């Protein structure tokens, strides 16, 4: 027999795409149930106010309205929404399901209406009369940190909800001995995930049992079940959560929201299925936002460019409450700021601050983009002031492969110790410089500047925490036809799980890819799991699936040895068949073995019936991916338009399962970074009113804004799982802001412009920088 080609490492086309591209997917909005009614939510029009009274009488009397609830109606039924990454001394500034006596941001849920149709529910929401007493808002970090600032939660007496400390080495000594000290303040603006599909939920209670099924566009159905059980005090066995097709998540759906509680509570009150689909304006107001931080950074540097120490004080604008993963952005930033660089002495103090904005939480990269941006801007500033080549400065400070693994002396909340496992950071950078033609560009840039063109190149190198635990589960079973079903607790929303997991399992059984079915997203289908976030799916969920498949294959081999009356060592596995070595006629197929393994047959004592295995893969540590991004941009001097001429990425996510999927993840992340850097912003006025509540105001990149992205792969397998896989889902978004802003800063350097913000660098803003540099009096 000829050995079947292996799938892992191959450019296998995505199996799930045809169904989705032909419109045959099933999203929450597509689901229709008998007797279904519709929920609408009244949201606060003020950023900060006391609620004096709520009159729901007119809404209750409106034709077609079935129920109206305020916090008083559910006070005894529900607890606050959970935040799972709070520190022991954190302020418990938790979000209530509906506003109690106070509202703290525009868009906060105040009341909910259920009606026969969504239009009646929306009309009834407008009939609810709320008497507010406005309070002074705090919108920006500076206002929130003033000694006399209004406090969002009076019981805490402060707007600082959480503080994280890191100390590595002798920082004070490093600064005392430094030849130069560079300091800068960097601002990261607020933008967000903006998935194509907004959030949506349907809840249905079983009459008689009280069991509740929740359909939700969530990234973590098993955690959603756990959270719902805790908030409404139900046993988890009474709750089923289903995540159908999910049209993008990026972290915004890696949170647990009020609507995921309100719909179950209302279906239990009414005995009818309750549906809520978020409109785009609600999404802009109420779905978690991201990124906004300010950082005061100092670097101790020797004359030869060696960075000996860094100290940073950072502030994260967490908005009005600590959501599910509220401290994670600050934690990742402070733990990972040094990136691929040695920097032996490090001190960080990171504060999570409450303001009257929509709550902030995780978004693709969750702290890594901020860390990479700040460190890489600092590297360029150091190189410029020392008169050094930017690539050479980075190479001088990078950890080498001989120095790995490396305990960095920091920890990430929920993930654990930062110990870089494997990689070759200098090689990754050198490959990136070669890919983009770095030295050739420098000659071209000199000629362009001579001609009056603003052309620049930016580098961004980073190390990214991926594949975090604590575990992921998988069940693999073989039916009597020899087909394989994989049940995974990892729930996809665009990542290509069906394809990737099929590759892994098909290779383990040496069968056709089409013989593997992957099922997910249903807590009744697979009893436990964690979810999809933090670039963990392949390395944790995929490893669980392949290890479970390996156990099943071993069971099949053991059974075949018994039935064929040979020693297991006399067998080999080829093309889904256990066969006697040298005698392919003496064999049993996977389907035949599955039939023989059922309880209809007598099996050897101690043999488990059925070709099935469950595996929970626990991660022994964090697998760290890394990459180099390089952007070349040109700025139009009369319009301020930034054009990306070239973009290159060298990415190392360990062993690559499917280069098509990895490239797609990288390209999608770069597109989001381009949007955040050049276009996107959640803007607020001084009263806390959002100014960007539609796509007329919140600008997204289109296909014409995305350049061809040149991609190369470097593989540094991790020792932390049997196959060397690391995560790949977030890296594109991590490196792109730093690369683009460094390129823009390089383009504008002849004008004396120093960039200390990540954007958005809209044409109007860039033109203003050019005009100000040309005429400082302006």
Buried (B, 14 or more C-beta within 10 A) or exposed (E): EEEBEEBBBBEBEBBBEEEBEEEEBEBBBEBEBEEBBBBBBBBBBBBBBEBEEBEBEBBBEBEBBBBBBBBEBBEEBBEBBBBBBBBEEBBEBBBBBBBBEBBBBBBBBBBBBBBBEBEBBBBBBEBBEBEBEEBEBBBBBEBBBEEEBBEBBEEBEBBBBBBBEBBBBBBEEBBEEBEEBBEBEBBBBBBBBBBEBBBBBBBBBEEEEEBBBBBBBBBBBBBBBBBBBBBBEBEBEBBBBBBBBBBBBBBBBBBBBBBBBBBBBBBBBBEBBBBBBBEEBBBBBBBBBBBBBBBBBBBBBBEEBBBBBBBBBBBBBBBBBBBBBBBBBBBBBBBBBBBBBBBBBBBBBBBBBBBBBBBBBBBBBBBBBBBBBBBBBBBBBBBBEBEBBBBEBBBBBBBBEEEBBBEBBBBBBBBBEBBBBBBBBBBBBBBBBEBBBBEEBEEEBEEBBEEEBBBBBBBBBBBBBBBBBEBBBBBBBBBBEBBBBBBBBBBBBBBBBBBBBBBBBBBBBBBBBEBBBBEBBBBEBBBBBBBBBBBBBBBBBBBBBBBBBBBBBEBBBBBBBBBBEBEEEBBBBBBBBBBBEEEEEBBBBBBBBBBBBEEEEEBEEEEEEBBBBBBBBEBEBBBBBBBBBBBBBBBBBEEBBBEBBBBBBBBBBBBBBBBBBBBBBBBBBBBBBBBBBBBBBBBBEEBBBBEBBEEEEBBEBEEEBBBEBBBBBBBBBBEBBEBBBBBBBBBBBBBBBBBBBBBBBBBBBEBEBEBBBBBBBBBEBBBEBBEEBEEEEE
